Amino acid sequence: MTEDEPSEGVLLSGEANVATRIRVEREARGWSTNALSDRLNEAGFEMNPSAVWRIENGKRRINLDDAIGFAEVFGIDLRNLVGPPQLAAKARAMELIDEVVDAFRATQRANMAFTEARDALDAYLAEHPDIREEADLMVQSAMAEEASKTMLKLHGPPPGDGDAHSADET
């Protein structure tokens, strides 16, 4: 890929993405630049139809206040407004990408909290070796129970689980 070629993937490239997204969102709603301008003005973001056209065509830079106005009028998240052009028509994809990234961050925080809690327990048990075996067993048992609950929620009961109870009853 040369420097002049656009990059692929979920990357932010600012104003070019916003211009494309504005045009796509406007056209998807069947709005003219006049109609979009009217909606922006009604929402308190002063902009004439010529300014909308110039932004869409890269003839006018978009400032943060303008971007906020467009996002509000279109009912989309500001982060999604600056998303990559190849996903511009896929607002739901951008929302789901945000959810995946947010969930990943939450798992990272949870993993760090787990590590810190486990380290604190290990340090305490190093000072109290007489209770280590019982404490380790309690932790293992509680974690196994939580893992089973999660598996049950995700996958339902194991196949044939109902049959085992039927066989025991006869």
C-alpha positions in Angstrom: 0.0 0.0 0.0 1.4 3.4 -1.0 1.0 6.6 1.0 -1.6 7.8 -1.4 -3.8 4.7 -1.1 -6.5 4.8 1.6 -6.0 2.3 4.4 -8.4 -0.6 4.9 -10.0 -1.7 8.1 -11.7 0.0 11.0 -9.6 3.2 11.0 -10.6 6.8 11.6 -9.6 9.2 8.9 -11.6 12.2 10.1 -13.2 14.6 7.7 -13.3 12.4 4.6 -15.2 9.8 6.6 -17.6 12.4 8.0 -18.2 13.9 4.5 -19.0 10.4 3.1 -21.1 9.5 6.1 -23.2 12.7 5.9 -23.9 12.1 2.2 -24.8 8.4 2.8 -27.1 9.3 5.8 -28.8 12.1 4.0 -29.4 10.0 0.9 -30.6 7.0 2.9 -33.3 9.3 4.3 -34.2 10.7 0.9 -33.3 14.2 2.1 -32.0 17.0 -0.1 -29.3 19.2 1.1 -32.1 21.8 1.7 -34.0 19.3 3.9 -30.9 18.4 5.9 -30.1 22.1 6.3 -33.6 22.7 7.6 -33.3 19.9 10.1 -29.9 21.2 11.3 -31.3 24.7 11.8 -34.4 23.4 13.7 -32.0 21.5 16.0 -30.1 24.7 16.7 -27.1 24.1 14.3 -27.1 26.9 11.8 -26.1 25.7 8.4 -27.3 26.6 4.9 -27.8 24.0 2.1 -24.6 25.2 0.3 -22.5 24.5 3.4 -24.0 21.0 3.5 -23.0 20.4 -0.1 -19.5 21.8 0.4 -18.9 19.6 3.4 -20.1 16.5 1.5 -17.8 17.3 -1.4 -14.8 18.2 0.6 -14.9 21.9 -0.2 -15.5 23.0 3.4 -13.9 21.6 6.6 -16.3 20.4 9.2 -15.8 21.6 12.8 -16.7 19.7 15.9 -20.0 21.7 16.5 -21.1 20.8 12.9 -20.2 17.1 13.4 -22.2 17.1 16.7 -25.2 18.7 14.8 -25.1 16.1 12.0 -24.8 13.2 14.5 -27.8 14.6 16.5 -30.0 15.1 13.4 -29.2 11.7 12.0 -29.6 10.1 15.5 -26.2 8.4 15.4 -23.3 8.3 17.8 -20.6 10.9 17.0 -18.0 8.1 17.0 -19.9 6.4 14.2 -20.0 9.6 12.2 -16.3 9.5 11.8 -16.1 5.7 11.1 -14.6 4.3 7.9 -16.4 5.0 4.6 -16.7 1.3 3.8 -18.9 1.0 6.9 -20.6 4.3 6.5 -23.9 2.8 5.3 -23.7 0.2 8.0 -24.6 2.2 11.2 -25.6 -1.0 13.0 -22.2 -2.6 12.2 -20.5 0.5 13.8 -22.7 0.2 16.9 -21.9 -3.5 17.2 -18.2 -2.8 16.8 -18.4 -0.3 19.6 -20.2 -2.9 21.8 -17.5 -5.5 21.1 -14.7 -3.1 21.9 -16.6 -2.0 25.1 -17.1 -5.6 26.1 -13.4 -6.4 25.5 -12.4 -3.4 27.7 -14.8 -4.8 30.4 -13.1 -8.2 30.2 -9.7 -6.6 30.5 -10.8 -4.7 33.6 -12.4 -7.9 35.0 -9.2 -9.9 34.3 -7.1 -7.3 36.1 -9.5 -7.3 39.1 -9.4 -11.1 39.2 -5.6 -11.2 39.1 -5.4 -8.6 41.9 -7.9 -10.4 44.0 -6.2 -13.8 43.5 -2.8 -12.2 44.3 -4.2 -10.7 47.5 -5.6 -14.1 48.5 -2.3 -15.8 47.7 -0.4 -13.3 49.8 -2.8 -13.8 52.7 -2.6 -17.5 52.5 1.2 -17.4 52.4 1.0 -15.9 55.8 -1.7 -18.4 56.9 -0.6 -21.8 55.4 -2.9 -23.7 57.8 -6.0 -22.6 55.9 -4.6 -22.7 52.3 -6.0 -26.1 51.4 -9.5 -25.2 52.6 -9.4 -21.8 51.0 -8.2 -23.1 47.7 -11.0 -25.8 47.7 -13.6 -23.1 48.4 -12.3 -20.9 45.6 -12.2 -23.8 43.1 -15.7 -24.9 44.1 -17.2 -21.4 43.8 -15.5 -20.9 40.4 -16.7 -24.2 39.1 -20.2 -23.4 40.2 -20.1 -20.0 38.4 -18.6 -21.6 35.3 -21.5 -24.2 35.3 -24.1 -21.5 35.6 -22.5 -19.6 32.7 -22.4 -22.7 30.5 -26.0 -23.4 31.3 -27.0 -19.9 30.3 -25.0 -20.0 27.1 -25.8 -23.6 26.0 -28.7 -24.8 28.0 -28.8 -28.2 29.8 -26.5 -30.9 28.5 -28.1 -33.3 25.9 -29.8 -36.2 27.6 -29.9 -34.4 30.9 -33.7 -35.1 31.2 -33.2 -38.7 30.1 -30.9 -39.4 33.1 -33.5 -38.3 35.5 -36.2 -40.5 33.8 -33.9 -43.5 34.0 -33.3 -43.0 37.7 -37.0 -42.7 38.4 -37.9 -46.1 36.8 
